[in-house]
Amino acid sequence: IKQAEQDSAYSWVKIGGEQAFFIVKEARKLPILENLIQSAASSQRTEVVEKYKEREAEIRQNIDPAMSSYTESIRQLGTTSEAAISDGFERYGQFLGKRQADQQIKLLATVRRHIDEYLKVKRTDDEQWQKQLLGWESAGK
């Protein structure tokens, strides 16, 4: 049972970490699109503005289900022991290290902070967590 719990925790850490990274990557596209929309609008290129706005809406629509999946992974992770959670973060950190995924390793600290918050209050803070993930890179974390 211990190994199964550790494997489960590892899987939920991995899912949560990958969803968090996806959200951060998608969020990076939004300021670029906003600049493109402004530029196209100032040039009165209405057709181009509409295409950029559609793309922006698609990105925002991608973020919502990823955020739901992220918070669900935190909830599921919260059903395992703290020892299994720590083991899951350790193993996933090693997995990322072997792949030299430095940004994901840094982001994993935010995921860890979120699970720690969840373990304390047994509630997710979707709005705050989403703000933290959307602003992650600009905050230099």
C-alpha atoms as one frame of an Amber mdcrd trajectory, in Angstrom:
protein
   0.000   0.000   0.000   2.854   2.388   0.807   4.317   2.044  -2.712   0.882
   2.529  -4.284   0.351   5.694  -2.235   3.792   7.018  -3.220   3.121   6.282
  -6.878  -0.264   7.985  -6.636   1.271  11.064  -5.006   3.978  11.178  -7.666
   1.339  11.010 -10.410  -0.684  13.850  -8.882   2.447  15.978  -8.391   3.368
  15.353 -12.039  -0.119  16.191 -13.295  -0.283  19.328 -11.144   3.213  20.417
 -12.159   2.482  19.938 -15.850  -0.838  21.783 -15.622   0.834  24.665 -13.763
   3.527  24.853 -16.455   0.891  24.805 -19.206  -0.974  27.674 -17.515   2.243
  29.700 -17.202   3.152  29.046 -20.860  -0.311  30.059 -22.072  -0.316  33.155
 -19.865   2.958  34.313 -21.457   1.167  34.603 -24.800  -1.474  37.043 -23.542
   0.650  40.223 -23.234   2.126  39.588 -26.686  -1.342  39.233 -28.170  -2.540
  42.354 -26.351   0.325  44.320 -27.927  -0.471  42.878 -31.355  -4.151  43.780
 -30.933  -3.261  47.352 -29.983  -0.835  47.655 -32.876  -3.332  46.281 -35.395
  -6.103  48.475 -33.941  -3.976  51.611 -34.244  -3.362  50.687 -37.890  -7.119
  50.170 -38.271  -6.615  46.595 -39.441  -9.968  45.317 -38.194  -9.688  41.856
 -39.714  -6.316  41.260 -38.055  -7.623  42.593 -34.721 -10.473  40.075 -34.853
  -8.083  37.180 -35.532  -5.884  38.194 -32.601  -8.915  38.567 -30.341 -10.090
  35.081 -31.332  -6.669  33.692 -30.489  -6.703  35.515 -27.143 -10.112  34.019
 -26.340  -8.824  30.535 -27.250  -5.883  30.920 -24.890  -8.124  32.069 -22.055
 -10.417  29.108 -22.753  -7.401  26.784 -22.542  -6.393  28.197 -19.177  -9.752
  27.559 -17.474  -9.862  23.747 -17.806  -6.138  23.549 -17.024  -6.786  25.466
 -13.812  -9.629  23.094 -12.916  -7.365  20.117 -13.542  -4.633  21.764 -11.469
  -6.842  22.328  -8.440  -8.247  18.795  -8.735  -4.713  17.404  -8.702  -4.032
  19.412  -5.523  -7.204  17.990  -3.938  -6.253  14.443  -4.912  -2.732  14.952
  -3.654  -4.257  16.079  -0.362  -5.749  12.606   0.111  -2.287  11.050   0.461
   0.104  11.178   3.412   2.566  14.021   3.827   5.416  11.508   3.491   4.032
  10.322   0.135   3.579  13.946  -0.984   7.185  14.779  -0.096   8.359  11.662
  -1.917   6.258  12.628  -4.951   7.792  16.104  -5.101  11.284  14.672  -4.647
  10.835  12.103  -7.417   9.242  14.588  -9.824  11.975  17.122  -9.086  14.557
  14.481  -9.981  12.630  13.622 -13.150  12.662  17.307 -14.169  16.330  17.647
 -13.212  17.303  14.821 -15.563  15.508  16.691 -18.332  17.103  20.023 -17.367
  13.642  21.565 -17.051  14.816  24.469 -14.891  11.677  26.594 -15.228   9.473
  23.671 -14.253  11.706  22.929 -11.264  11.342  26.540 -10.091   7.587  26.433
 -10.668   7.361  23.247  -8.621   8.040  25.368  -5.514   4.785  27.241  -6.200
   2.923  23.949  -6.622   4.409  22.781  -3.323   3.289  26.000  -1.642  -0.241
  25.431  -2.952  -0.416  21.878  -1.614   0.920  23.074   1.740  -1.819  25.737
   1.847  -4.410  23.115   0.917  -3.245  20.742   3.636  -3.624  23.508   6.226
  -7.144  24.662   5.337  -8.480  21.743   3.231  -9.707  24.226   0.616  -8.361
  25.345  -2.714  -7.913  29.034  -3.392  -8.528  28.870  -7.135  -8.669  32.618
  -7.725  -5.464  33.390  -5.823  -3.617  30.393  -7.245  -4.610  31.346 -10.776
  -3.331  34.889 -10.207  -0.055  33.474  -8.913   0.332  31.145 -11.884  -0.674
  33.759 -14.466   1.811  36.232 -12.995   4.442  33.648 -12.109   7.196  34.640
 -14.531   6.693  38.373 -14.182   6.982  37.984 -10.410  10.364  36.350 -10.947
   9.564  33.305  -8.845
